[in-house]
Amino acid sequence: MEVKKSPSADLEGKKSTWLLVGYVLVLATMYVAFEWTKRDRVVVDEAPIAATVTFEEEIIPITMQEKPVAPAPAEAKPIAEVIEIVEDDAQIEETIIASTDDTGPQIDIKNVENVVVEVPQEEEIFQVVEKMPEFPGGMQELMKWLGKNIKYPSICQENGVQGRVIVQFVVNRDGSIVDPQVMKSVDPYLDKEALRVVKAMPKWAPGEQRGKAVRVKFTLPVMFRLN
């Protein structure tokens, strides 16, 4: 039985036609691909050129000032050296310098050991001695002198303040009065006046111990009394 095919269903006859169509599509695709890649490359390459900005710098010519040329120094004329020859016939006396080791006395230096430095000791102050210090003329003259020289503070007179201030001081070997101190206080104003009077006293007759003048501590009561 003979098999009959429809011309529309005959694919063998159209095989060459579809093959050509396939080639055309492949070539068209490749062309488009190459054209698209080339266009991207051009855009990328032209971007830096468009972004490049050049600045033209103005070149300023450098002017050089001519330095003044100093005149050449005048040539110094050579000075002829004159050498004077002196005859070596002078007589020179020889001087011998002698050291102190030959002429002077020899000094022996020895190590000094056990050096004792004496420290001056303070002079002793006696409380009681064979002959006690005395005001010139005795105690009666001392009382008179105090009565004449004491100035009763007015503020103490107004307030009726009175009493006996005991002052202690040292009579030096020359009879001078030093280091007065208030041992018994009554009132600050009376204490101050008592110290002032004691400091103003004349020199006393110094105390003596074994026939020698010594420093003696003396206590004196100063009486302040309102009449």
C-alpha positions in Angstrom: 0.0 0.0 0.0 1.5 3.3 -1.0 1.7 5.9 1.8 0.6 9.3 0.7 1.8 12.5 2.6 0.2 15.8 2.7 2.4 18.5 1.2 1.8 20.7 4.3 3.0 17.8 6.5 6.1 17.1 4.5 8.9 18.5 6.8 11.8 17.1 4.8 11.1 19.5 2.0 11.2 22.5 4.3 14.4 21.4 6.2 16.7 23.6 4.2 14.4 26.6 4.6 14.3 26.3 8.4 18.1 25.8 8.5 18.6 29.1 6.7 16.2 30.8 9.0 18.2 29.5 12.0 21.5 30.8 10.6 19.9 34.2 10.0 18.7 34.4 13.6 22.0 33.3 15.0 23.9 35.9 12.9 21.4 38.6 13.9 21.8 37.7 17.5 25.6 37.8 17.3 25.5 41.2 15.5 23.2 42.7 18.1 25.5 41.3 20.9 28.6 42.8 19.3 27.0 46.1 18.7 25.7 46.3 22.3 29.1 45.5 23.8 30.8 48.1 21.6 28.3 50.8 22.6 29.0 50.1 26.3 32.7 50.2 25.8 32.4 53.6 24.0 30.4 55.0 26.8 32.8 53.8 29.5 35.8 55.1 27.5 34.3 58.6 26.8 33.2 59.2 30.5 36.7 60.0 31.8 37.4 62.2 28.8 34.2 64.2 29.5 35.1 64.5 33.2 38.7 65.6 32.6 39.1 69.3 33.2 42.4 71.0 32.2 43.5 74.3 33.6 45.9 76.5 31.7 48.4 78.1 34.0 49.8 81.5 33.1 53.5 81.3 33.0 55.0 84.5 34.5 58.5 85.2 33.3 61.1 85.4 36.0 63.1 88.5 35.9 66.7 88.3 37.3 68.3 91.4 38.7 71.8 91.9 37.8 74.1 91.9 40.8 76.5 94.8 40.9 80.0 93.6 40.2 82.4 94.7 42.9 85.6 96.2 41.6 88.5 93.9 41.8 90.8 94.7 44.8 94.0 96.4 43.9 96.8 94.1 44.0 98.9 94.5 47.1 102.5 95.2 46.4 104.7 92.5 47.9 106.8 93.7 50.8 110.3 92.6 50.8 111.1 90.7 54.0 114.3 91.9 55.7 116.0 89.3 57.8 118.5 90.7 60.2 121.2 88.2 61.3 122.3 88.7 64.9 125.6 87.3 66.1 125.1 84.7 68.8 127.7 86.0 71.2 125.5 87.2 74.1 126.3 85.7 77.4 123.3 84.3 79.3 123.5 83.5 83.0 122.0 80.3 84.0 119.3 80.6 86.7 118.7 77.7 89.0 115.3 77.5 90.5 115.3 75.7 93.8 112.2 74.0 95.1 110.9 74.4 98.6 111.8 70.8 99.2 115.5 71.7 99.0 115.4 75.1 100.7 112.5 75.3 103.0 111.9 73.4 106.2 110.2 70.1 105.9 106.7 69.9 107.3 105.5 66.6 108.6 101.7 66.1 108.1 100.2 63.7 110.6 96.7 62.4 111.0 95.0 64.3 113.8 92.7 62.0 115.9 90.5 62.5 118.9 89.9 66.2 118.3 87.8 67.6 121.1 85.8 70.8 120.3 85.1 72.8 123.4 81.5 74.1 123.5 81.1 77.2 125.6 78.8 76.4 128.5 76.2 78.9 129.7 77.2 80.6 132.8 75.5 79.2 135.9 72.7 81.2 137.5 72.7 81.0 141.3 69.6 81.1 143.5 71.5 81.8 146.8 75.1 83.1 147.1 77.3 84.2 149.9 76.7 87.8 149.1 73.3 88.6 147.4 73.0 91.3 144.8 71.8 94.7 146.2 70.2 97.8 144.8 72.4 100.9 145.3 71.7 102.1 148.8 69.9 99.0 150.0 66.2 98.0 150.1 65.0 101.3 151.5 66.4 103.1 148.5 64.8 100.5 146.2 61.4 101.2 147.7 61.8 104.9 147.3 62.9 104.5 143.7 60.0 102.3 142.9 57.6 104.8 144.5 58.9 107.6 142.4 59.0 105.8 139.1 55.9 103.6 139.1 53.0 105.1 137.1 49.7 103.6 138.3 47.6 102.7 135.2 44.5 105.0 135.1 42.2 102.2 134.0 43.2 100.2 137.1 42.6 103.3 139.3 39.1 103.8 137.9 38.3 100.1 138.4 39.9 100.0 141.8 42.4 97.3 140.8 45.3 96.9 143.2 47.7 94.1 144.5 51.2 92.8 144.5 52.9 91.7 141.3 55.9 89.4 141.9 58.7 89.8 139.3 61.7 87.6 138.9 64.9 88.7 137.1 68.6 88.0 136.8 71.4 90.3 138.1 74.4 89.8 135.8 78.0 90.0 137.0 78.2 93.6 135.9 75.0 94.4 137.9 72.7 94.8 134.8 69.1 93.5 135.0 68.0 90.9 132.4 65.2 88.4 131.7 62.4 90.0 133.9 59.4 87.7 134.2 56.1 88.0 136.0 55.8 85.1 138.5 52.5 86.2 140.1 50.0 88.3 138.0 47.3 90.7 139.3 46.2 92.5 136.2 47.7 92.8 132.7 48.1 96.6 133.0 49.7 96.3 136.4 52.0 93.4 135.2 53.1 95.5 132.2 54.0 98.5 134.5 55.9 96.3 136.9 58.1 94.9 134.1 58.7 98.3 132.7 59.9 99.6 136.1 62.2 96.6 136.7 63.8 97.0 133.2 64.4 100.7 134.0 66.2 100.1 137.3 69.9 101.2 137.5 72.7 98.6 137.8 72.8 96.7 141.1 75.8 95.6 143.1 76.4 92.0 141.7 76.2 88.9 143.9 79.4 87.2 144.9 80.3 83.5 145.5 83.8 82.7 146.9 84.9 86.3 146.2 83.9 86.3 142.5 80.9 88.1 140.9 78.3 85.6 139.6 74.9 85.7 138.1 72.1 85.6 140.6 68.3 85.2 140.2 66.4 87.7 142.3 62.7 87.9 143.1 61.1 91.3 143.8 57.5 92.1 144.9 56.1 95.3 143.3 53.1 96.6 145.4 50.3 98.6 143.8 48.0 100.2 146.4 45.3 102.8 146.1 45.2 105.4 149.0 
